[in-house]
Amino acid sequence: MRFVLLRGPRNRNSIAVLHRVLRRPVQSDRAVHGGEDRAVLPGVTVEIAAVPPPDLTERDILAYSFTTIDLDAVIAELKTVREQKPMPLLIAGGAHPSADPEGCLRLGFDLVFVGEAELTLSAFLSAWSQDPRRSALPAGGIVIPDAPYDLDAEPHADADTDEFPFLEISRGCPHACAFCQTPQLFGQRMRFRSPATAAAGVACAVARGHRRIRCLTTDAFSYGGGPPEKVARSLDALTGACRSAGADYLMLGSFPSEVRPERVAPELLEVLARRCANPTVVVGVQSGSDAVLTAMRRGHTVEHSARAVRFIQEAGLVPHVDLLFGFPGETPADRRASLSFADWVLSFPRGCLHLHVYLPLPGTPAWPAAPEEIEPAVVSRLRDLMATGRVDGYWDHHIVQGRRILAQARSGLIARR
């Protein structure tokens, strides 16, 4: 029996995580601490493919993990796959299926996995390998985990890992920002991977020639929880363990481990500057208007953001500021305030910007509100900022993608209301 994970433009990390987990669905303490390999399900081959293999049978499984941005491409591909005879079992997971499982069932998926799927997918694969009948699928076609996944139960990589994911040091986010799908996937309670477990995965990566390690977390400056001085000790232990394990080039506080403005403190930046290789700190400012920040449920103010930029600059690091335009309810005056904040950031010798336009995403508190129309003068100003060479982002693509997502919702391709 074959289990095929389809790799797309935005799911490489999640595919790498699942590939490792599914090749070894039976866990053991020895594997976590570098002992013998875990048992592989007999008769099951786990593969990664860029396109659906044409020779799958009805016993085989074709698995999609995708975002809302990928929906058009997934729909087009499903049409072709569903014409195959015999047709494999079609399952879906990831950000979009977790936010709109009913819509994905309408699209033709046989089963949708909501949220964290390490345990639920492993259990299903074990059951399906023994009894591959569609009549025995879970009732309702939607699988939801009973409890959060224990991130510290095992390293992010092992001796036989083929594709190395980011070093995930936490999951979950307590803030539930109005534009973000993360709590839908991972919940609002942060869970952490300990320094020892993180270092065990790094050692496996280094043994396979991977010495550049990127950390993955919703907020690098919340690692371990607590006030800045406690987080600084936790980060020092984490980064020290990873460096000792061979991580010559450790990245923290930059993509994909941004920081929240109100959490930025000198003692945290000192650890980052001393232990990590990245000169840039990505900080989620999002808006230069307190009214918009309140509507976004961000939990910080413009003053928090300005203080964070100053701290980063004073630490000798590069502040790379995220700004988001077009959030529902944002006014022209709010956009002018964000542009003023952008100019202020660029007044620093090392200041940089990353620009976004609000995307309506199912499962977020703001859904299905449409983006505010961005006036031509602001579009022109954003283009001028891009021309400075210190500004990046796909904000112009977001404008088109937002319109497409709302059209998909109106046509019924997204069921979430």
C-alpha positions, 0 to 999 in steps of 0.5 A, a space after each residue: 500500500 502506498 501513502 503519497 504526500 503531495 508537495 506544493 509551493 507552500 507545504 514543504 515544512 509540513 510535508 517534511 514533518 509528516 514524512 518523518 512521523 508517518 515512516 515511523 508511526 510507532 514511537 519509542 523512548 529509545 528513538 527520541 534519545 538516539 536509540 534504535 529506529 521505530 517500527 514501520 507499518 508493514 506493507 506501507 510505503 510513504 512517498 513524497 511526490 510533486 504530482 499525483 502518480 497515475 498508477 495508484 490503486 483504491 487501497 492507496 492514499 493521496 494526501 494534500 496539505 495546503 493553504 487557502 491561496 492554493 485552493 484553485 490549483 488543488 481544485 483543478 488537480 482534484 478534477 483530474 485525480 477523481 477521473 482516475 480508475 481506480 481512484 485512491 483515497 483522497 485526504 486533506 490537512 493543513 491550514 485551509 482544510 483545518 479552517 474549512 473541513 466541510 468545504 473540503 469534503 464538498 470538493 471531493 476529499 474522502 477525509 479531512 484532518 483538522 489541526 495537528 495530524 501527527 497522531 490522528 494520521 498515524 492512527 488512521 494509516 495503521 487502521 487503513 492498512 489493515 482494513 482499506 474499506 471506504 465504508 469503515 472511514 470515520 463518521 462524518 469524514 472529519 478527524 479532530 485530535 483529542 488532545 494537543 500534540 506533545 511537541 517535546 515528545 521527540 526531536 524534529 529530525 532523526 537519523 533517517 530523516 530525508 527532508 529536514 524541516 525547520 526546528 520547531 521550538 513552539 506551537 500555539 499562540 495565545 493572541 488570536 489575531 483577527 487575520 491569522 489562522 494559526 490558532 485554528 491549527 495549533 490552539 491558543 496554548 503555547 507548547 515548547 520543545 525543550 533545549 535537550 530535545 531540540 539539540 537531539 534533532 539538530 545533532 541528527 541534522 548536522 550528521 547529515 550535513 545540515 549546519 544551517 538551522 532555522 527555528 520555527 515559532 509564533 514568537 521567538 521572544 516567548 520561548 519557555 514563557 514568562 517575563 523577559 529575564 526568564 525567556 532570556 535564560 530559556 533562549 540561552 539554554 536553547 541556543 547554547 544546546 543547539 550550538 553545542 550540537 553543531 548548529 554553526 548557523 542558527 537563525 532565531 527571531 527571523 523568518 520563520 520565527 518572528 517576534 512580537 513588538 511588546 516582547 522585545 527587550 534588550 536582554 533577549 536581543 543580547 542572547 540573539 546577537 551572541 548566539 545566532 547568525 541572523 543580523 535581522 529581527 523580524 518584528 510584527 508591527 502590522 499597523 501604525 494606527 492604534 485603532 487598527 491594532 485594536 481591531 486586529 486584536 494584536 494586543 500591543 500599541 504603536 508605542 510598543 512597536 516604536 520601542 521595539 524598533 529602537 531596541 533592535 537598532 541599538 543592539 546593532 541588529 536590523 529591524 525588519 518590520 512587518 506592515 499590513 494594509 487594507 484590514 477591514 475598517 482601516 481608514 485612509 488616515 490609518 493607512 497614512 499613519 502606517 506609511 508615516 511609521 514606514 518612513 520612520 523605520 527607513 530613517 534608521 540606517 538599517 531599517 527594513 520593511 516587509 509589506 502585506 495586504 490583508 487576506 481574508 482567510 476562513 477560520 480567522 476572526 475577521 472572516 469573511 470581511 473584505 479588504 479595504 480598497 487601497 487608494 491609488 496614491 497609497 499603491 503608488 507610495 508602496 511601489 516607491 518604497 519597494 524601489 528603495 531596495 530596503 522593502 520587500 513583500 508580495 502585497 500586490 499579489 495579496 490584492 489579487 489573491 484576496 479578491 479570488 478568495 472572496 469569489 471562491 466563497 461566493 461560489 460555494 467553493 469555501 463553505 465556512 461562513 
